[in-house]
Amino acid sequence: MLQQTQLAGSFTLPGTAMSVNRMGYGAMQLAGRDGDKLVWGPPRDREEAIAVLQEAVASGVNHIDTSDYYGPHVTNQLIKQALHPYPDGLVIVTKVGSRRGEDGSWIPAFSREDLVAAIHDNLRNLEVDALDVVNLRSMFSVHGPAEGSMEEQITVLAELQRKGLIRHIGLSNVTPAQLAEARRIVAIVCVQNHYNLVHRADDGLIDDLARDGIAYVPFFPLGGFTPLQSAELSDIAASLGATPMQIALAWLLQRSPNILLIPGTSSRKHLRENLQAAQLRIPSEVLANLNPIGKPEKEF
């Protein structure tokens, strides 16, 4: 019998033997909060955080998204405590390119020294010899993609890949031009950008990546720090016997077969609700009513 998460299907990262269930898990929300500092410090309930990770994997999740700058270091250490030694087939995807200031700010960390240190931090805190996938996050703007060359940074990661510290490379918060630049240097297996039912700037990019067999991983699939809200979304969810967030996740799964989901939560209850979206199928006539909720935004 298929596990619930397998009902959404799987996707094999290009040029790899890594096949992941399309319903994954994002670990960012496991870190705590200290006043205005978000994703900072230990979790409010460490035992619950450990239980969330263990239940996610037990439910069939085999793709976990994380970064050593969540906390910082908190989520990777939780993942290690909860899941190490890691089960066969579990793919852990991490990010580099940023660091945290003492005030909780997100600061570009794009120098060779920053990137090498970040890779070794991730290796140590996850307790692995090589990282499955490393996403280089563009930090020319904290709030969204902004043009700027990433050739030097991609070259550093490619060198670390040749040394065996990184298996595969992806990108985050990038423009199509940055993706094209990176692909001239190294194979890119995934792109992780802000995208959801409402925030639709990457519609064209998703279709282009699908044609090339590259995964697209939307962060903030449920709106992130500002959850999605729409009367029409709520009405549609009620008519289908689901929550608005489940419909938003199901919409993403039906949007394109190369979309991999990483909804995050620090609650087992919310984890179960999110995973249930894997078995939802939105009728075509309902999709026609959902699609106009998010109007395509300016593309690069």
RODO-2510 file (C-alpha; in nm, 4 decimals, decimal comma):
residues 300
     n   res          X          Y          Z
     1     m     0,0000     0,0000     0,0000
     2     l     0,1340     0,3422    -0,0932
     3     q     0,2188     0,5806     0,1870
     4     q     0,0271     0,9065     0,1845
     5     t     0,3215     1,1150     0,0640
     6     q     0,3768     0,8793    -0,2309
     7     l     0,0323     0,9593    -0,3682
     8     a     0,1701     1,2879    -0,5045
     9     g     0,4227     1,0969    -0,7144
    10     s     0,7996     1,1245    -0,7248
    11     f     1,0640     1,3138    -0,9199
    12     t     1,4188     1,2151    -1,0056
    13     l     1,6676     1,4996    -0,9844
    14     p     1,8378     1,5357    -1,3252
    15     g     2,1619     1,3479    -1,3723
    16     t     2,1264     1,1743    -1,0358
    17     a     1,9915     0,8555    -0,8851
    18     m     1,7989     1,0630    -0,6302
    19     s     1,4263     1,0036    -0,6600
    20     v     1,2252     1,2010    -0,4067
    21     n     0,8575     1,2054    -0,3218
    22     r     0,7113     1,5358    -0,4407
    23     m     0,5687     1,6036    -0,0935
    24     g     0,8687     1,6910     0,1218
    25     y     0,9344     1,8916     0,4365
    26     g     1,1033     2,2253     0,5113
    27     a     1,2834     2,2499     0,8444
    28     m     1,3070     2,6298     0,8807
    29     q     1,0138     2,6597     1,1217
    30     l     1,1782     2,4212     1,3677
    31     a     1,4072     2,7021     1,4832
    32     g     1,2767     2,9315     1,7536
    33     r     1,2053     3,2996     1,7857
    34     d     1,3588     3,5631     2,0091
    35     g     1,1449     3,8762     2,0038
    36     d     1,1728     4,0170     1,6520
    37     k     1,4402     3,7640     1,5574
    38     l     1,2693     3,5025     1,3405
    39     v     1,4182     3,1576     1,2786
    40     w     1,6483     3,2199     1,5715
    41     g     1,7580     3,0074     1,8640
    42     p     1,6275     2,6745     1,9908
    43     p     1,2730     2,5529     1,9301
    44     r     1,0018     2,6315     2,1812
    45     d     0,9426     2,2573     2,2230
    46     r     1,2480     2,0488     2,1354
    47     e     1,0742     1,7152     2,1871
    48     e     0,7957     1,8161     1,9473
    49     a     1,0512     1,9311     1,6900
    50     i     1,2237     1,5931     1,7050
    51     a     0,8877     1,4167     1,6793
    52     v     0,7879     1,6222     1,3730
    53     l     1,1034     1,5181     1,1867
    54     q     1,0651     1,1543     1,2814
    55     e     0,6975     1,1444     1,1858
    56     a     0,7654     1,3167     0,8546
    57     v     1,0154     1,0483     0,7541
    58     a     0,7945     0,7695     0,8913
    59     s     0,5141     0,9085     0,6721
    60     g     0,7232     0,8757     0,3579
    61     v     0,8944     1,2141     0,3339
    62     n     1,2379     1,1576     0,1805
    63     h     1,3262     1,5176     0,0913
    64     i     1,4100     1,7585     0,3744
    65     d     1,5101     2,1189     0,3111
    66     t     1,7303     2,2958     0,5640
    67     s     2,0216     2,5358     0,6111
    68     d     2,2854     2,5879     0,8751
    69     y     2,1864     2,9544     0,8951
    70     y     1,8457     2,8538     1,0342
    71     g     1,8898     2,9118     1,4042
    72     p     2,1785     2,9422     1,3200
    73     h     2,2847     2,5736     1,3310
    74     v     1,9637     2,4744     1,5123
    75     t     1,7723     2,2906     1,2403
    76     n     2,0685     2,0862     1,1205
    77     q     2,1467     1,9783     1,4740
    78     l     1,7823     1,8790     1,5248
    79     i     1,7834     1,6798     1,2018
    80     k     2,0956     1,4966     1,3140
    81     q     1,9512     1,4211     1,6576
    82     a     1,6191     1,3026     1,5181
    83     l     1,7281     1,1050     1,2129
    84     h     2,0973     1,0105     1,2227
    85     p     2,2010     0,7547     1,1070
    86     y     1,9921     0,8612     0,8091
    87     p     1,7672     0,6093     0,6355
    88     d     1,8540     0,5010     0,2838
    89     g     1,6992     0,7255     0,0228
    90     l     1,6635     1,0345     0,2428
    91     v     1,7783     1,3437     0,0511
    92     i     1,8785     1,6441     0,2631
    93     v     1,9037     1,9698     0,0710
    94     t     2,0789     2,2629     0,2351
    95     k     2,1576     2,6251     0,1417
    96     v     2,4588     2,8541     0,1583
    97     g     2,5168     3,2160     0,0640
    98     s     2,3899     3,3883     0,3778
    99     r     2,4728     3,4201     0,7444
   100     r     2,2929     3,5661     1,0442
   101     g     2,3807     3,8896     1,2215
   102     e     2,3565     3,9194     1,5983
   103     d     2,0405     4,1220     1,5466
   104     g     1,8857     3,8336     1,3524
   105     s     1,9443     3,9945     1,0122
   106     w     2,0191     3,7927     0,6976
   107     i     2,3603     3,8973     0,5655
   108     p     2,5202     3,7985     0,2333
   109     a     2,8020     3,5457     0,2799
   110     f     2,9322     3,5195    -0,0747
   111     s     3,3106     3,5163    -0,0378
   112     r     3,5120     3,1996    -0,1004
   113     e     3,5926     3,1820     0,2694
   114     d     3,2239     3,2208     0,3645
   115     l     3,1117     2,9476     0,1277
   116     v     3,3821     2,6985     0,2252
   117     a     3,3103     2,7583     0,5954
   118     a     2,9360     2,7163     0,5366
   119     i     2,9865     2,3823     0,3618
   120     h     3,1982     2,2545     0,6484
   121     d     2,9435     2,3811     0,9035
   122     n     2,6692     2,1892     0,7247
   123     l     2,8833     1,8748     0,7015
   124     r     2,9648     1,8890     1,0716
   125     n     2,6183     1,9721     1,2033
   126     l     2,4443     1,7147     0,9820
   127     e     2,7268     1,4656     1,0466
   128     v     2,7723     1,3581     0,6863
   129     d     3,0764     1,3152     0,4635
   130     a     2,9091     1,4787     0,1635
   131     l     2,6020     1,6995     0,1197
   132     d     2,3327     1,5591    -0,1100
   133     v     2,2341     1,8930    -0,2641
   134     v     2,3567     2,2443    -0,1873
   135     n     2,1523     2,5412    -0,3069
   136     l     2,3427     2,8651    -0,3551
   137     r     2,1101     3,1439    -0,2463
   138     s     2,1444     3,4737    -0,4276
   139     m     2,1679     3,7615    -0,1804
   140     f     2,1823     4,0625    -0,4116
   141     s     1,8439     4,1357    -0,2527
   142     v     1,7105     3,9740     0,0643
   143     h     1,3511     4,0238    -0,0463
   144     g     1,3583     3,8590    -0,3879
   145     p     1,5640     3,7816    -0,6982
   146     a     1,7918     4,0593    -0,8224
   147     e     2,0387     4,0508    -1,1073
   148     g     2,4087     4,0076    -1,0431
   149     s     2,6786     3,7619    -1,1474
   150     m     2,7175     3,4463    -0,9354
   151     e     2,9975     3,2993    -1,1469
   152     e     3,2596     3,3212    -0,8708
   153     q     3,0355     3,1590    -0,6109
   154     i     2,9169     2,8786    -0,8393
   155     t     3,2790     2,8098    -0,9328
   156     v     3,3647     2,7647    -0,5635
   157     l     3,0811     2,5158    -0,5154
   158     a     3,1843     2,3296    -0,8303
   159     e     3,5360     2,2951    -0,6873
   160     l     3,3950     2,1568    -0,3625
   161     q     3,1805     1,9182    -0,5661
   162     r     3,4912     1,7861    -0,7419
   163     k     3,6487     1,7331    -0,3993
   164     g     3,3535     1,5137    -0,3019
   165     l     3,2044     1,7421    -0,0364
   166     i     2,8936     1,8204    -0,2451
   167     r     2,7066     1,5711    -0,4621
   168     h     2,4773     1,8084    -0,6516
   169     i     2,4180     2,1830    -0,6828
   170     g     2,1025     2,3932    -0,6982
   171     l     2,0096     2,7613    -0,6841
   172     s     1,7773     2,9725    -0,4707
   173     n     1,6243     3,3199    -0,5084
   174     v     1,7553     3,3550    -0,8627
   175     t     1,6620     3,5030    -1,1983
   176     p     1,6602     3,3127    -1,5300
   177     a     1,9822     3,4928    -1,6291
   178     q     2,1566     3,3708    -1,3139
   179     l     2,0304     3,0188    -1,3801
   180     a     2,1692     3,0297    -1,7348
   181     e     2,5045     3,1596    -1,6072
   182     a     2,5261     2,8812    -1,3477
   183     r     2,4370     2,6088    -1,5989
   184     r     2,7323     2,7125    -1,8138
   185     i     2,9585     2,6224    -1,5202
   186     v     2,7953     2,3199    -1,3534
   187     a     2,4854     2,1005    -1,3758
   188     i     2,1948     2,2476    -1,1787
   189     v     1,9444     1,9967    -1,0383
   190     c     1,6900     2,2306    -0,8763
   191     v     1,5796     2,5911    -0,8372
   192     q     1,4202     2,7124    -0,5147
   193     n     1,2311     3,0415    -0,5456
   194     h     0,9333     3,2159    -0,3865
   195     y     0,6177     3,0870    -0,5516
   196     n     0,2650     2,9954    -0,4469
   197     l    -0,0965     3,0273    -0,5581
   198     v    -0,0806     3,4067    -0,5181
   199     h     0,2859     3,4874    -0,5851
   200     r     0,3262     3,3813    -0,9494
   201     a     0,6280     3,5661    -1,0915
   202     d     0,7989     3,2384    -1,1855
   203     d     0,5249     3,0923    -1,4042
   204     g     0,7422     3,1039    -1,7150
   205     l     1,0540     2,9793    -1,5361
   206     i     0,8691     2,6751    -1,4006
   207     d     0,7624     2,5752    -1,7501
   208     d     1,1151     2,6216    -1,8849
   209     l     1,2623     2,4078    -1,6060
   210     a     0,9998     2,1387    -1,6610
   211     r     1,1065     2,1108    -2,0244
   212     d     1,4672     2,0632    -1,9117
   213     g     1,3759     1,8128    -1,6379
   214     i     1,4979     2,0388    -1,3545
   215     a     1,3104     2,0479    -1,0240
   216     y     1,1398     2,3645    -0,9034
   217     v     1,0980     2,3913    -0,5258
   218     p     0,8729     2,6795    -0,4169
   219     f     0,9598     2,8282    -0,0809
   220     f     0,6792     2,9904     0,1168
   221     p     0,4286     2,7602    -0,0608
   222     l     0,1702     2,8660     0,1983
   223     g     0,2727     3,2327     0,2110
   224     g     0,5529     3,2062     0,4672
   225     f     0,5399     3,4664     0,7403
   226     t     0,2196     3,6046     0,5815
   227     p    -0,0128     3,3044     0,5264
   228     l    -0,2254     3,2992     0,2138
   229     q    -0,5708     3,4497     0,2611
   230     s    -0,8544     3,4568     0,0096
   231     a    -1,2291     3,4301     0,0541
   232     e    -1,2501     3,2401    -0,2734
   233     l    -0,9769     2,9975    -0,1618
   234     s    -1,1626     2,9382     0,1662
   235     d    -1,4904     2,8780    -0,0151
   236     i    -1,3319     2,6311    -0,2565
   237     a    -1,1609     2,4476     0,0290
   238     a    -1,4893     2,4159     0,2175
   239     s    -1,6620     2,2793    -0,0921
   240     l    -1,3946     2,0091    -0,1252
   241     g    -1,3827     1,9233     0,2452
   242     a    -1,0261     2,0463     0,2854
   243     t    -0,8430     2,3375     0,4470
   244     p    -0,7330     2,6382     0,2389
   245     m    -0,3697     2,5437     0,2958
   246     q    -0,4288     2,1888     0,1715
   247     i    -0,5865     2,3273    -0,1442
   248     a    -0,2931     2,5660    -0,1925
   249     l    -0,0498     2,2733    -0,1700
   250     a    -0,2595     2,0516    -0,3970
   251     w    -0,2725     2,3345    -0,6522
   252     l     0,1074     2,3463    -0,6588
   253     l     0,1310     1,9703    -0,7108
   254     q    -0,1050     1,9971    -1,0063
   255     r     0,0648     2,3094    -1,1437
   256     s     0,3611     2,1189    -1,2899
   257     p     0,5148     1,7712    -1,2427
   258     n     0,8596     1,9162    -1,1662
   259     i     0,7341     2,1038    -0,8560
   260     l     0,8555     1,9590    -0,5263
   261     l     0,6896     2,0813    -0,2065
   262     i     0,8633     2,1587     0,1234
   263     p     0,5908     2,2982     0,3524
   264     g     0,7293     2,3589     0,6987
   265     t     0,5805     2,3330     1,0442
   266     s     0,6866     2,2733     1,4037
   267     s     0,3628     2,0862     1,4840
   268     r     0,2764     1,7221     1,4164
   269     k    -0,0881     1,8225     1,3755
   270     h    -0,0031     2,0686     1,0991
   271     l     0,2420     1,8224     0,9470
   272     r    -0,0380     1,5673     0,9076
   273     e    -0,2663     1,8294     0,7536
   274     n     0,0027     1,9286     0,5046
   275     l     0,0805     1,5700     0,4051
   276     q    -0,2869     1,5003     0,3413
   277     a    -0,2665     1,7409     0,0472
   278     a    -0,0735     1,4703    -0,1391
   279     q    -0,3946     1,2755    -0,1883
   280     l    -0,6114     1,5682    -0,3011
   281     r    -0,7057     1,6063    -0,6633
   282     i    -0,8625     1,9375    -0,7593
   283     p    -1,1222     1,9037    -1,0382
   284     s    -1,0452     2,0957    -1,3571
   285     e    -1,3459     2,3232    -1,3169
   286     v    -1,2294     2,4168    -0,9668
   287     l    -0,8773     2,4813    -1,0936
   288     a    -1,0271     2,7267    -1,3404
   289     n    -1,1641     2,9232    -1,0450
   290     l    -0,8418     2,8978    -0,8442
   291     n    -0,5966     3,0083    -1,1115
   292     p    -0,7151     3,3727    -1,1296
   293     i    -0,6507     3,4222    -0,7545
   294     g    -0,2862     3,4786    -0,8339
   295     k    -0,2147     3,7053    -1,1271
   296     p     0,1277     3,6624    -1,2886
   297     e     0,3719     3,9239    -1,1636
   298     k     0,6655     4,0880    -1,3330
   299     e     0,9178     3,8364    -1,4560
   300     f     1,2885     3,8957    -1,5062
***
